[in-house]
Amino acid sequence: MENIQHKYTVVRGLKLHVAEIGTGPAVVFLHGFPEIWYTWRHQMVAVAAAGFRAIAPDYRGYGLSEHPPEPEKTTFRDLVEDLVAILDSLEINKAFLVAKDMGVRPAYQLALLHPGRVSGVITLGVPFLLPWPDTFHFESFPKGFYMLRWQEPGRAEKDFGRFDVKTVVKNIYILFSGSELPAAGEDQEIMDLVDPSTPLPPWFSEDDLASYATLYEKSGFRTPLQVPYRSWLEDYGVSDLLVKVPALLIMGEKDYVYKFPGMKEFITSGKVKEYVPDLEITYLPEGTHFVQEQFPNQVNHLIITFLNKHV
């Protein structure tokens, strides 16, 4: 990992951080929350060793990247336009996209808006989804579901504010590593769901936690709470929702996202292939929400096999 290089590129008026290693066809890694470029450390090194150029940006307002002037106005479309500008600044005409969690949205949105710039899309834990009102019904989720709670301006800020940043990141990581939907009772907030004595998952060390916490101490949570949690009702900005590039979904069967009401059926019934016809699906029976860290060797093999097939 020490060979990963770090640079900054000025994109749409903001200085964004980009981690990079290797040479060859470009592979851009898009992180989720509560993550930053570092979540892809295992994949970046493996992909570079396989003959590819691995690139992992921190989104605007995340990690080492600058905040936009008004974080509360940030949209998924901003992330997509930032990605296009990053590709342009690095003189990359076309790239593979590897995404997880909320990073899946800008990956597929980029593929829809600019299919000529995308060689293929690999997603972990989340398939292509229609905008939320067309995919999920709010009443299907527990009232205290974390996404509904964090959608409310000020609520997560007040909840998180009771703890230091490292504890917040640790609690979210522990919650998201479970296989149940994170939902609080009427007299609870989301942070209350984690017993302080709960250890980190075995694949995530204290040093890893410190790496995440240090960068969230810098960035805070203003932009991360806006995108994704207060932006997920956006549409894609296109009328044709047919993805025309090859894709791979790596789905952990113990990922709590797999328990979203209707999610399993959407994937297993083939409904998702109505929108992504050239889609391969691979299941990891013990995989959780962080399969790229939990089973890095398996995930690396799946990614590299897909890249070599479609390069």
Beta strands, then each sheet from edge to edge (+ up, - down):
strand 1: 5-11
strand 2: 14-21
strand 3: 26-30
strand 4: 53-57
strand 5: 95-100
strand 6: 118-124
strand 7: 247-252
strand 8: 279-284
sheet 1: 1+ 2- 4+ 3+ 5+ 6+ 7+ 8+
end
